[in-house]
């Protein structure tokens, strides 16, 4: 699973601005606001952002 922080789009659950995106195969994605993001997606996105900052 790939997960990233984003500011593009709206939460699939409530329509608020998206903060996280879960990227799946076949160009599928799920968008989440800070309130509705699952813990696993948030953890993966934060880990990915931290590794990209160290590069």
FENMO-V647425 format. One record per residue. N is the residue number from 1. RES is the residue in one letter. SS is DSSP state (hx for helix, st for strand, lp for the rest). PSI is psi in degrees with one decimal (none if undefined). Layout:
N&RES&SS&PSI + N&RES&SS&PSI
This chain:
1&X&lp&135.6 + 2&X&st&138.3 + 3&X&st&140.0 + 4&X&st&157.6 + 5&X&st&143.7 + 6&X&lp&166.9 + 7&X&lp&13.1 + 8&X&lp&128.8 + 9&X&lp&-175.1 + 10&X&st&149.3 + 11&X&lp&133.9 + 12&X&lp&-22.6 + 13&X&lp&-48.8 + 14&X&lp&-14.2 + 15&X&lp&-0.2 + 16&X&lp&162.1 + 17&X&st&137.2 + 18&X&lp&145.1 + 19&X&lp&-24.0 + 20&X&st&149.4 + 21&X&st&132.8 + 22&X&st&120.1 + 23&X&st&126.4 + 24&X&st&165.6 + 25&X&lp&163.2 + 26&X&lp&33.8 + 27&X&lp&29.4 + 28&X&st&146.5 + 29&X&st&151.6 + 30&X&st&134.0 + 31&X&st&140.0 + 32&X&st&144.6 + 33&X&lp&177.1 + 34&X&lp&-29.1 + 35&X&lp&-35.7 + 36&X&lp&2.8 + 37&X&lp&130.0 + 38&X&lp&150.2 + 39&X&hx&-40.0 + 40&X&hx&-42.2 + 41&X&hx&-43.6 + 42&X&hx&-44.0 + 43&X&hx&-45.6 + 44&X&hx&-40.9 + 45&X&hx&-41.8 + 46&X&hx&-39.6 + 47&X&hx&-42.0 + 48&X&hx&-40.6 + 49&X&hx&-39.3 + 50&X&hx&-39.0 + 51&X&hx&-33.1 + 52&X&hx&-30.3 + 53&X&hx&-29.5 + 54&X&hx&-12.2 + 55&X&lp&none
